[in-house]
């Protein structure tokens, strides 16, 4: 299964099926329980995303589990 990840201005990160566009995962992006908004998103390695945030953070996140968990 191939997944594409997108973010929105509400602070959500959403995993979509690459071929059909169906939502696979949806989660509010938080750091230490505080909501953050992504400004940039890129695939670092298979199963890893780098996410830049409006407050200047760079998050290294895993996509291996059913939900995205920040390693920061």
C-alpha positions in Angstrom: 0.0 0.0 0.0 1.4 3.4 -1.0 0.4 6.4 1.1 0.8 10.1 0.4 0.9 12.5 3.3 -0.6 16.0 3.4 -1.1 18.6 6.1 -3.6 21.4 6.5 -3.7 24.8 8.3 -5.7 23.2 11.1 -2.7 21.3 12.3 -3.8 17.9 10.9 -1.6 15.4 9.1 -3.5 13.1 6.8 -2.4 9.9 5.1 -4.2 9.2 1.8 -4.2 6.1 -0.4 -2.0 7.1 -3.4 -4.2 5.4 -6.0 -7.7 6.1 -4.7 -7.4 9.1 -2.4 -9.1 7.4 0.5 -8.2 8.6 4.0 -6.0 6.0 5.7 -4.9 8.0 8.7 -5.8 11.4 10.2 -4.2 12.9 13.3 -3.7 16.3 14.9 0.0 17.2 14.9 1.2 17.8 18.4 4.5 18.2 20.3 4.5 17.4 24.0 0.7 17.7 23.9 0.7 21.1 22.3 -0.8 21.6 18.8 1.5 22.6 16.0 0.9 23.5 12.3 3.1 22.1 9.6 4.7 24.4 7.0 6.7 21.8 5.2 6.6 18.0 4.8 9.1 15.7 3.1 9.9 12.0 3.0 13.3 11.5 4.7 13.5 7.7 4.2 10.9 4.9 3.8 8.7 5.1 6.8 10.1 8.6 8.0 8.8 12.1 7.5 10.5 15.4 8.2 7.9 18.1 9.2 8.7 21.8 9.6 6.4 23.7 11.8 5.3 27.4 12.1 7.1 27.7 15.4 10.5 26.7 13.8 10.7 23.1 14.8 11.8 20.2 12.6 10.0 17.0 13.6 11.4 13.6 12.6 8.3 11.3 12.5 7.7 7.6 11.9 4.9 6.4 9.6 5.4 2.8 10.5 2.6 2.6 13.1 -1.1 3.1 12.5 -0.7 6.7 13.7 2.1 9.2 13.2 4.2 9.7 16.3 6.8 12.4 16.6 10.3 11.3 17.6 11.0 14.8 18.9 
